[in-house]
Amino acid sequence: MATVGFKVESPYVKREERKHHASDLKYQKFLDTVSGEASKRKTINVALFGVGRAGGIHLGNLKAHSNINLSYVVESDRSKWDQIQSACGSGTKIHHPDQTKDMLSDPELDACVICTPT
């Protein structure tokens, strides 16, 4: 049986009149793409320190975010490096904690997520 009517109006109807919360990043990405503003959004370059239990969760979230470029991952356990590299791709550099001085002096780095044991 064909649908008689939708319960809510299409998201494409009156799109310009609707206001969404600033935290609705997926809808904002849709609006930016439709209006041509997507190419003007700034990408945030991030370094992740530690890929244990919590760091693994943050790694997945950072990779899923459209405005985030995971530039660096810092991990002391070298046995994890191949797995991290395959999850992140070739654009992410993996460093040992002893190499952080050079990484932190990178002028393109915008933020760090610290996930080390307390």
C-alpha positions in Angstrom: 0.0 0.0 0.0 1.3 3.4 -0.9 2.0 5.9 1.8 -0.8 8.4 2.1 1.3 11.1 3.7 4.3 11.7 5.8 4.1 12.3 9.5 6.5 15.1 9.4 7.4 17.4 6.5 10.5 16.7 4.4 13.8 18.0 5.7 14.2 19.8 2.3 11.0 21.9 2.7 11.5 25.3 4.3 15.2 24.5 5.0 16.2 28.1 5.1 13.6 29.0 7.8 14.6 26.2 10.3 17.1 26.8 13.0 19.2 24.0 14.4 21.4 23.9 17.5 25.1 24.6 16.7 26.0 21.1 18.0 24.1 19.4 15.2 27.3 19.0 13.1 25.8 16.5 10.7 23.0 18.8 9.7 25.4 21.7 9.5 27.6 19.7 7.2 24.6 19.0 5.0 23.8 22.7 4.9 27.4 23.6 4.1 27.5 21.1 1.3 24.3 22.3 -0.3 25.2 25.9 0.0 28.9 25.5 -1.1 30.3 26.5 2.3 31.8 23.1 3.0 35.1 24.0 1.3 35.4 27.0 3.7 35.3 25.1 7.0 38.5 24.8 9.0 39.9 21.4 9.7 41.3 20.9 13.2 44.6 19.1 13.4 44.7 16.9 16.5 47.3 14.8 18.3 46.1 11.8 20.4 48.3 10.8 23.4 47.8 7.1 24.4 45.8 4.4 22.7 44.7 2.2 25.6 41.0 1.6 26.4 39.9 5.2 26.6 42.3 6.3 23.9 40.9 3.7 21.5 37.4 5.1 22.0 38.7 8.6 21.4 40.6 7.4 18.3 37.4 6.1 16.8 35.5 9.3 17.6 38.2 11.6 16.2 38.4 9.6 13.0 34.6 9.7 12.6 34.4 13.5 13.0 34.4 15.4 9.7 36.2 18.5 10.9 39.1 16.5 12.6 42.4 15.6 11.0 44.2 13.1 13.3 47.7 14.3 12.5 49.6 12.5 15.3 49.2 9.5 17.6 51.6 9.2 20.5 51.9 5.6 21.9 54.8 4.1 23.9 53.8 0.4 23.1 55.5 -0.1 19.7 53.6 -3.4 19.2 50.4 -1.3 18.7 51.9 0.9 16.0 51.0 -1.2 12.9 47.4 -1.6 14.1 47.1 2.1 14.8 48.6 3.0 11.4 46.1 0.7 9.6 43.2 2.2 11.5 44.3 5.8 10.9 45.8 5.7 7.4 49.0 7.1 6.0 48.2 10.7 6.9 48.6 10.1 10.6 52.2 10.0 12.0 52.8 7.8 15.0 55.4 8.9 17.6 57.0 7.5 20.7 56.6 9.8 23.8 60.3 10.7 23.5 59.6 12.4 20.2 56.8 14.8 21.3 59.0 17.9 21.4 59.2 18.1 17.6 55.6 17.1 17.2 54.3 19.8 19.6 56.3 22.5 17.8 54.3 21.8 14.6 52.6 25.1 13.8 49.7 23.2 12.1 48.8 21.3 15.3 45.6 22.8 16.9 44.8 20.5 19.8 45.9 17.5 21.8 43.7 14.8 23.4 45.5 13.2 26.4 44.4 9.6 27.2 47.3 8.4 29.4 46.9 6.6 32.7 46.6 8.8 35.8 
